[in-house]
Structures are given as C-alpha cells and as structure tokens.
Amino acid sequence: MTVTETPPVVSRPDATAPTTPQPKYGLPPGPRMPKSLQSAGFMARSMPMLRRARDKYGRMYSFNVIGFPDFVMISDPELIKQTLTADPTVLHAGTGSPLGAVLGANSLLAIDEDIHLRQRRLLLPPFHGERMQSYADVFAEIADAEMDAWQTDVPMRTLEPMQRITLRAILRTIFGAHDESLETLEELIPRMVNHATKYLLLRFLHYDLGPRSPWGKFLRMRREIDAQLDALIAEAKADPELEDRADVLALLVQATHEDGTPMSNEEIRDQLLTMMVAGHETTASTLAWAVERLTRNPEVLTKLTEEVRRGDREYLNAVFDETLRVRPTVIFAVRSVQKEPYALGEYLLPVGTRIASPAPLTHDDPRLFKNPELYRPERFLEERPSNYAYIPFGGGVRRCIGAAFAKMEFAVVMERMLNRFDIDPTTEKFEPWDFRSVTFAPGGGGVATFRQRS
Ligand code: HEM
C-alpha cells in the first residue's frame, strides 16, 4: 500500500552521506486484503496475523485497521530504538490514541510534549523506590483475603481473582487509606472496562445514541465513576492533613499548572482513571498468564515453588520477565508522525502514520532470543536482553510508569500463592490469546487446580 502523492522536501539527518540511499516517500508493503478484512482478522486472530505478515513482508510492514490512519509495524530493534527515543514533538504517543475516548482527553496516555512530561513527573514518585516498596505488606494482605475464598481441588479461573487483587492494590495506592467509597469503584471499574474494551477500536460506534446504545451505555458508566471521583477529590481538598499525604490523589489535588492555577476536577479525574485502568488489568493478565505458562512447564513450576519457599525472589523476577516475553499483555507501543514526514528505515512515512512496535514480534525472534519458543526464565539470569528487543513496557519518555510497581506486585501475589498452595501441572493445550482491544488475557482465564500446601 504505497502513497503516490508528490513527496514533500524534507531533510534527513544522514542525507549528506553520498552512499546513503534516499528514503522513499510512502509506506512499506503489507497485507493487500481490504481494510475491513484486515480489521476483522486483527480483532479475531491478532497474533497469527501479525506474525504471518512479519514472516512475509519482513521487519517493517504496513497494516490497516478501520477507523485509524495507516499503521506501520516494526520489529527491528534499531528501528524500535529510533522510534521510541524520537523527539516527543516529532512523534506523538497521545494524539489520536483510542484510549483518550475512554480515559479522557487529559489522560497521561492521551497527551503529548510539555504537558505530558510535567504530568508524568508528577505521577512517577508513588510508583518508584522506597515509596513503592512500602505498599508490599498491604498488597500481601489484599492477596491473602482474596485467596481465603479460593476453592481447592477443582479447576479454577485465576484471571478474575487476580483482577480483584490488582484493582484493590492500585486503589489503595491511588487513594491512600481504605475508604468504603472505594468499594463502589471496585464494582464500577471492571464493569466499565469490560464494556469499553469491546467497543474501543470500533470508532464508528462512538456516539451517544441513548442509554441502550453501546457508547451511550459507556458514557453513563463513566459519569457514575466521575461522580465517585468528584466526591473523593472534594474529601481530599478538605483534608487538613493533605500536605502530609503521599498518595496519588493528594499529589494531584495539590499540583498546579505552570501559571499557578490548580488542576481542574476533570483533569484530576482523567488521570485517576488512567492509573486505575492501566494499573490493574495489565498486571492481573500477567499473573493469570504466569499461572497458564507454569502449569504447562512443570519443571519451571517446581523450581519456582522451591525458590519462593526458600525466600529467594531472583528466579521469581525472572519468571515475571519471561512471562512478559512470551505473553506480553500490552500488544504494542504506538507513535504517530506529526508535522512533517518521518524517515524510518528505507521509508519517509507520511504525516499521520502510526508506527507500532508489537512486542510479540521481537520476543519470538530467534536472532534476538535463543530458542524463543521455550519458556525458560533462566535466560534472564544469564543475560539481559537489549532494551529494544525486549519491550513489554514500551520505551523512551513514554515507558510504562508502572513497570517496577507491576514487578513488585507480581512477586508479592505469587509468593502468597505459592507459599499457600501446591499447583497441579497440566497437559492441557495452551490457552489462546484473548485480545481485549489493548491487552491480551489468557483465553481460558488462566485455569489451574490448587491444593492446600502439603
Ligand atoms: C505487567 C504490567 C504492565 C504492562 C505489561 C504495561 C505495559 C505498558 C506499555 C507497553 C505502555 C506503553 C509504553 C510506550 O508507549 O512506550 C504503558 C504505559 C503506561 N502504563 Fe503500563 N504496563 C503495566 C503496568 C502498569 C501499572 C501497574 C501502572 C500503574 C500506574 C501502569 C501505568 C501506565 C501509564 C500511566 C502509562 C503511560 C505512560 C506515558 O505515556 O508516559 N502500567 N504500559
């Protein structure tokens, strides 16, 4: 699919080198089937489709999804590095992101350039260093309470229990002390996420045609959530001890814009919802995928159980890394070309092109990972892969702000689980990838049979 307009004149950093061929204005080749079929195939069988196209067209190819500008998929670490570390005024991550429709126009995931960097700086501290470590005990309590209700000796889906644990954990981090109003959010958020992910990529349905229409229903759920958040914001503003608080809500309520004006309720709400949604589905799916992978790799399961029971977290951290290598829960990091055409590889990509780096396409490349089909956490203890071959958290100034937080939370929950239960291995076929518009969850729900520890 090549654009045929006359190429605008732009300079390329290395254009002066006599031997460097000029990049071609337009898009690289890619699957030729109609946009509607590509979209349908992508929604139904994203992973085989992405891989087949990579095998046929190479590490840079075009792809089309209805309702979106042209996509270019890249899986060469050099191209990924260039894209993820590009000047944030040249490539945007927020502009045109479908997530803005759900999380709000002020969401960290929907903004760019200076305002993005300022908000990111504000939101980072609760998810790093000592502050983050201080949550571990609370997360263990939350995991224990959930696991008290797990049924043993019968196969059980782990995805939903993991979602309850990670949602409660992120709510505690965002709002500080437990409050009864958080229980309403615990019920509303998964309902809204389950509904919105069905329609997120179907942009032609994003109209409010009344309470029974798909988008109308979503907008009403969002209003219910906003009302809860407004109440929590008002409570925080009235808190005489606000300055001593370190939770995300307290930081946002006290933050000001460059001109000294406070953030509006709308801005605060969008950011809170972003943290709640981005901060729980992803980690829950990773935990459920770990269960799915471990039960199908008994040697890894046995070794991990022994290591955890000895109190050693090194192998557990490698299990986290390896699970995200073979089952990256977020499909890709996307950047869109702004202002002028962008030179990438042999192409000069037109303004508006969306460049996606799908993690599954580098993570299964035998040139980058030896025997990529094997689930072998040891590989992360032997050698760290390059930052642009291993990309479950994207990269550059948009790299996931919750990466360290997710790793810590994963470790705490797995430790509670493995110290409490023995898990049966299985010879069942692998669970398929269930594409939920942005994340991939195990299609069977991460089923396992737990036994009280012998
Ligand atoms: C295993 C769990 C997780 C995975 C796989 C994951 C993955 C990702 C990916 C791929 C991106 C896009 C990065 C890019 O465009 O370069 C991202 C961004 C983001 N993630 Fe995560 N994430 C996880 C957990 C979390 C958690 C726990 C939080 C909680 C705060 C979080 C909050 C965010 C936010 C706010 C962004 C936007 C960052 C920005 O645009 O500056 N994520 N995540």
Residues whose N, C-alpha, C, O or C-beta is under 5 A from the ligand:
A	BS01	HEM	L108 L109 R120 M275 A278 G279 T282 T283 T286 T329 V330 A333 V334 P392 F393 G394 G395 V397 R398 R399 C400 I401 G402 A403 F405 A406
